[in-house]
């Protein structure tokens, strides 16, 4: 029986209030309106961004209950009026970063920060309403996607069509983590062959940055993390060596200068810690070193000495690895299908949606690179 045009009842992981665990509830998902797509989510990654949001005091505390999740892949169940780029039955990747194709950023070949991203700050759809209800209450959206639900409604500009044969439980990582780290090296930093790189933070995005550095031809890739359990995995994806800042009495930037002679050519901060950003920048070669901030920082202020810029170092931001989301994600999925990169090393845990609170605990232990939730 077709569900097109009807309210769908399904399961979702809801966060009812700050500090609470996720609660698996039955929710009602309304049909898509004009230029919207309703997607049956098949798999979603539990990203470090969710962990940051769970701990953040600056998250919109009045916007509860909320369905989080932004790293997902699924199948189009139905489309609203005017949708032309995907159809029922298509496999799609959800996109926290839209691509409207009309704003100044979308029209700039070097830019990907679509102005429609700011819509997600309301935690509602474009018309100011929600497509979710639970127990008679409005439920807020998250990150333009809300993938912790068996069905979700997303704007057409926030989905990308994927290869019909793509394994969604793998390529969902292209929705955020892999693309963000890999692209930070390829697109934002523009890592050069033979260069020396350092990656601060060896989670899923950090591992993907290492993969990007390797793909770009870096000769030396140094992984930096206080968790030595991640070193073997980092070397598996391309790191040439790994160091733990806690093993040294001197600042990590001094250690990296001694290891490299002049500092690293490219450095990536994939933690979202202001102090680590300062250390990463100071680890760069003084005249041409490039430091890219990849980690999410919410309401944080940087305290960086101006003398670090005197000789020519650069500090850059990056969102979604610099990719044009709707344009480039299908190409990344095709590259995965062509075995140009391997996502398997990034996936350390796979759980069903009702085990989502276990995923949170896995992330807290530091033993989890990426946990995939199956819906």
C-alpha positions in Angstrom: 0.0 0.0 0.0 1.4 3.4 -1.0 2.3 5.8 1.7 2.6 8.8 -0.6 0.7 11.8 0.7 0.0 10.1 4.0 1.5 10.5 7.5 4.0 7.8 8.3 4.4 6.4 11.8 7.8 5.1 12.5 10.5 4.9 15.2 13.0 7.7 15.9 15.6 8.5 18.6 14.4 11.6 20.4 16.3 13.9 22.7 13.6 15.3 25.0 15.9 17.6 27.0 19.5 18.5 27.6 21.6 15.8 29.3 18.9 13.1 28.8 19.6 9.9 27.0 18.1 9.3 23.6 14.6 7.8 23.8 13.2 5.5 21.1 9.7 6.7 20.3 7.0 6.4 17.7 6.8 9.6 15.7 4.5 10.9 13.0 6.3 12.1 9.9 4.2 14.3 7.6 4.3 14.1 3.8 6.8 16.3 2.0 5.7 19.8 0.9 6.9 21.6 -2.2 10.6 21.1 -2.9 10.9 18.6 -0.1 11.7 14.9 -0.1 10.7 12.2 2.3 13.4 9.6 2.8 13.5 6.2 4.4 16.8 6.2 6.2 18.7 3.0 5.9 21.9 3.8 7.8 23.3 6.8 9.7 26.7 7.4 11.3 27.0 8.7 14.9 29.3 11.6 14.3 31.5 13.5 16.8 29.3 16.6 16.0 26.4 14.9 17.8 28.7 14.3 20.8 29.7 18.0 20.8 26.0 19.0 20.6 25.1 16.7 23.5 27.8 18.4 25.7 27.4 21.9 24.4 25.9 24.6 26.6 25.2 26.8 23.6 22.9 24.3 21.9 19.4 25.9 21.5 18.1 24.6 24.8 14.6 25.7 24.1 14.4 23.6 20.9 13.4 20.3 22.4 12.3 17.6 21.8 14.6 17.1 18.8 15.6 14.4 16.3 19.3 14.6 15.7 21.6 12.9 13.2 23.0 14.3 10.0 25.3 11.6 8.5 22.8 9.4 6.6 21.8 7.5 3.5 18.5 6.2 2.5 15.8 5.7 -0.2 13.4 8.3 -1.4 9.9 7.3 -0.3 8.0 10.3 -1.9 8.6 13.8 -3.2 6.8 17.0 -2.9 5.6 19.3 -5.7 8.3 20.7 -7.9 11.0 18.2 -7.0 12.9 17.3 -10.2 16.3 15.9 -9.3 15.3 12.8 -7.4 12.3 10.4 -7.5 10.7 7.7 -5.5 13.1 4.7 -5.2 16.3 6.6 -5.6 19.2 6.0 -3.2 20.3 9.3 -1.7 22.9 10.8 0.6 21.6 13.3 3.2 23.4 16.7 3.2 23.7 18.9 6.3 25.3 21.4 3.9 22.8 22.3 1.2 23.6 23.5 -2.3 20.8 25.8 -3.5 22.7 26.6 -6.7 21.6 30.2 -6.6 23.4 32.1 -3.8 26.7 33.8 -4.1 28.5 31.0 -2.5 27.0 28.3 -4.7 27.8 30.4 -7.8 31.4 30.9 -6.7 33.6 28.0 -7.9 35.8 28.2 -4.9 33.1 28.4 -2.3 30.7 25.9 -0.8 29.1 27.7 2.2 25.5 27.8 0.8 23.5 30.5 2.5 20.6 28.1 3.0 22.7 26.3 5.7 21.5 29.0 8.1 18.0 27.6 7.8 19.1 24.7 10.0 19.7 27.2 12.9 15.9 27.3 13.3 15.6 23.5 13.6 12.5 23.8 11.4 11.8 23.4 7.7 11.9 26.4 5.3 8.3 27.4 6.0 9.0 27.5 9.8 7.1 24.3 10.6 8.2 20.8 11.6 7.3 17.5 9.8 7.7 15.6 13.0 5.3 15.1 15.9 5.4 12.8 18.9 2.8 12.3 21.6 1.0 15.4 20.2 4.1 17.6 20.5 6.1 19.3 17.8 9.6 17.7 17.4 12.4 19.8 16.0 14.6 19.0 13.0 18.4 19.0 13.2 21.2 19.8 10.6 18.7 20.0 7.7 18.4 16.2 7.9 17.4 14.4 11.2 18.7 11.0 10.3 18.0 9.4 13.7 14.5 8.6 12.4 13.4 5.7 10.1 11.7 8.4 7.9 12.7 12.0 7.6 11.7 15.0 5.5 14.5 17.0 3.8 14.7 19.9 1.4 15.5 18.8 -2.1 18.7 20.9 -2.0 19.9 18.8 1.0 19.9 15.4 -0.8 22.3 14.0 -3.4 21.4 11.1 -5.6 23.7 8.1 -5.1 24.7 5.1 -7.3 21.9 2.6 -7.4 24.2 -0.2 -6.3 26.0 1.7 -3.5 25.9 0.0 0.0 24.2 2.6 2.1 25.6 1.3 5.3 29.1 2.3 4.0 28.5 5.4 1.8 26.5 7.1 4.6 30.0 8.3 5.8 30.3 10.4 2.7 27.4 12.4 4.1 29.8 14.0 6.5 32.8 12.4 8.2 34.7 11.1 5.3 34.1 14.0 3.0 34.9 16.5 5.6 38.3 15.1 6.5 39.3 13.9 3.0 38.3 17.2 1.4 40.1 19.3 4.0 43.3 17.8 2.7 42.5 17.7 -1.0 40.4 20.9 -1.4 41.1 23.2 1.5 44.7 22.7 2.3 45.6 21.5 -1.2 48.3 19.1 0.1 51.2 18.8 -2.3 53.2 15.7 -3.3 56.2 15.0 -1.1 55.0 17.2 1.7 54.9 16.6 5.5 51.5 16.7 7.2 50.3 16.4 10.8 46.7 15.5 11.9 45.6 16.4 15.4 42.8 14.1 16.4 42.4 10.6 15.1 38.6 10.1 15.1 36.7 9.3 11.9 37.3 12.8 10.4 40.9 12.8 11.3 41.4 9.4 9.8 39.8 10.7 6.6 42.1 13.6 6.6 45.0 11.2 6.7 43.5 9.4 3.8 43.3 12.7 1.9 46.9 13.5 2.7 48.0 10.1 1.4 45.9 10.4 -1.8 47.5 13.8 -2.4 50.9 12.3 -2.3 52.2 13.5 1.1 55.5 11.8 2.0 55.2 12.0 5.7 51.9 12.0 7.7 52.1 12.3 11.5 49.1 11.4 13.6 48.7 13.2 16.9 46.4 11.9 19.6 46.4 11.2 23.4 44.8 7.8 22.7 47.4 5.3 21.6 44.8 2.8 20.8 44.1 4.7 17.6 47.6 4.6 16.3 47.4 1.2 14.5 44.3 2.2 12.7 45.8 5.6 11.7 48.8 3.8 10.2 46.5 1.4 8.4 44.9 4.3 6.5 48.1 6.1 5.7 49.9 7.7 8.7 53.6 7.1 8.6 54.0 7.7 12.4 51.9 8.6 15.4 52.8 10.5 18.6 51.1 11.1 21.9 51.5 14.7 23.4 51.4 13.2 26.9 54.6 11.3 26.2 56.6 14.6 26.1 57.4 17.2 28.6 57.7 20.0 26.0 54.8 21.5 23.9 53.8 19.3 21.0 54.7 22.0 18.5 58.3 21.9 19.7 58.2 18.1 19.3 57.0 18.4 15.7 59.6 21.0 14.9 62.3 18.7 16.2 60.9 15.8 14.2 60.6 17.7 10.9 63.4 20.3 11.2 61.3 23.2 10.0 57.8 22.4 11.0 55.1 20.7 9.0 53.8 21.9 5.6 50.2 21.1 6.3 48.5 20.7 9.7 44.9 19.7 10.5 43.1 20.3 13.7 40.3 17.8 13.8 39.2 18.1 17.5 37.6 21.5 17.9 39.8 22.7 20.8 41.1 26.3 20.8 44.3 25.3 22.5 44.9 22.5 20.0 44.3 24.9 17.2 47.0 27.2 18.5 49.4 24.3 18.9 48.6 23.0 15.4 49.3 26.4 13.8 52.5 26.8 15.8 53.6 23.3 14.4 53.5 24.7 10.8 56.5 25.8 8.8 57.0 29.4 9.6 56.9 30.7 6.1 54.6 28.5 4.1 52.8 26.2 6.6 49.1 25.9 6.3 46.8 25.0 9.2 43.2 23.9 8.6 40.6 24.0 11.3 38.3 21.0 10.7 37.0 20.3 14.2 33.7 21.9 15.2 34.0 24.8 17.7 30.8 26.1 19.2 31.1 29.6 20.7 34.8 29.2 21.3 37.4 32.0 21.1 40.9 31.5 19.7 43.9 33.0 21.6 46.7 32.9 19.1 49.9 35.0 19.2 50.1 37.4 16.3 53.8 36.6 15.7 52.8 33.2 14.3 51.6 35.0 11.2 54.6 37.4 10.8 56.5 35.1 8.4 53.7 33.7 6.3 51.8 30.9 8.1 48.1 30.5 7.1 45.1 29.5 9.2 42.1 28.4 7.3 38.6 27.1 8.0 36.9 24.3 6.2 33.3 23.0 6.0 32.4 19.7 4.5 35.9 19.5 3.1 35.3 22.2 0.6 33.0 20.0 -1.5 30.0 21.4 -3.4 27.6 19.0 -1.7 25.0 18.1 -4.4 27.6 18.3 -7.2 30.4 16.4 -5.6 28.9 13.8 -3.3 27.6 11.6 -6.3 31.2 11.7 -7.6 32.6 10.6 -4.3 30.1 7.7 -4.1 31.2 6.7 -7.7 34.9 6.9 -6.6 34.1 4.6 -3.7 32.3 2.2 -6.0 35.4 2.3 -8.2 37.5 1.4 -5.2 39.5 4.6 -5.2 39.2 4.7 -1.4 38.1 2.3 1.3 35.6 3.3 4.0 35.8 0.0 5.9 38.7 1.0 8.2 36.6 3.9 9.5 33.7 1.7 10.7 34.5 0.1 14.0 31.0 -0.5 15.3 27.6 -1.3 13.8 24.4 -1.2 15.9 20.7 -1.0 15.4 18.9 2.3 16.1 17.6 1.1 19.5 21.1 0.8 20.7 21.9 4.4 20.1 22.8 5.1 23.7 25.4 2.4 23.5 26.9 4.2 20.5 27.2 7.3 22.8 29.1 5.3 25.3 31.4 3.8 22.6 32.2 7.3 21.5 33.0 8.4 25.0 35.5 5.6 25.5 37.6 6.7 22.5 37.6 3.2 21.1 35.1 4.0 18.4 36.2 5.6 15.2 32.7 5.5 13.6 29.6 3.8 14.7 27.0 3.0 12.0 23.3 2.8 13.2 21.1 0.6 11.0 17.4 1.6 10.7 
